[in-house]
């Protein structure tokens, strides 16, 4: 894990309810705007490593579009089956209108 933040996207690219995935170094990261709160997690579902970017964002949770596993975006906790393992979470900050993530 890096000790530095990396620019991810401009703040305006993530309106409320928006989400975006991108690769930072060798890690695919998903950043979501959950009612004004920017949260970053791994883009991969812990159940079968399917991408979460096309999943349903509701409140502070993302649902995998393939098998319906739901994850808490603040903690990474798996909230229902078929997922039993959490997903990694990452620190997010905004600097000069840029969303930055520490992976």
SULQUI-V764852 format. One record per residue. RES is the residue in one letter. PSI is psi in whole degrees, -180 to 180 (* if undefined). D_CENTER is the distance of its C-alpha to the mean C-alpha in whole Angstrom. Layout:
RES | PSI | D_CENTER
RES | PSI | D_CENTER
//
This chain:
X | 135 | 16
X | 154 | 17
X | 2 | 19
X | 152 | 18
X | 148 | 15
X | 137 | 15
X | 134 | 15
X | -52 | 12
X | 171 | 13
X | 147 | 16
X | -40 | 15
X | -16 | 17
X | -9 | 14
X | 75 | 12
X | 168 | 14
X | 129 | 14
X | -3 | 12
X | 159 | 11
X | 154 | 8
X | 139 | 8
X | 144 | 7
X | 159 | 10
X | 128 | 12
X | 116 | 12
X | -115 | 16
X | 16 | 15
X | 126 | 12
X | 122 | 9
X | 141 | 6
X | 122 | 3
X | 131 | 4
X | 146 | 6
X | 97 | 9
X | 93 | 10
X | 46 | 14
X | -6 | 14
X | 121 | 12
X | 125 | 9
X | 141 | 6
X | 136 | 4
X | 172 | 3
X | 144 | 6
X | 0 | 6
X | 127 | 9
X | 137 | 10
X | -12 | 13
X | -58 | 16
X | 26 | 17
X | 40 | 14
X | 147 | 13
X | 140 | 10
X | -12 | 8
X | -31 | 8
X | 9 | 11
X | 171 | 11
X | 126 | 12
X | 122 | 10
X | 125 | 13
X | -122 | 13
X | 41 | 10
X | 149 | 9
X | 137 | 8
X | 129 | 11
X | 130 | 12
X | -12 | 14
X | -54 | 16
X | 1 | 17
X | 9 | 16
X | 139 | 14
X | 141 | 12
X | 140 | 10
X | 123 | 10
X | -21 | 7
X | -36 | 9
X | -18 | 11
X | -3 | 9
X | 137 | 12
X | 123 | 13
X | -15 | 15
X | 167 | 17
X | 153 | 19
X | -6 | 19
X | 138 | 16
X | -16 | 18
X | 145 | 15
X | 167 | 12
X | 151 | 9
X | 146 | 9
X | 156 | 7
X | 150 | 8
X | 139 | 10
X | 145 | 10
X | 164 | 13
X | 127 | 15
X | 121 | 19
X | 48 | 21
X | 13 | 19
X | 136 | 16
X | 127 | 13
X | 145 | 13
X | 139 | 10
X | 115 | 12
X | * | 12
//
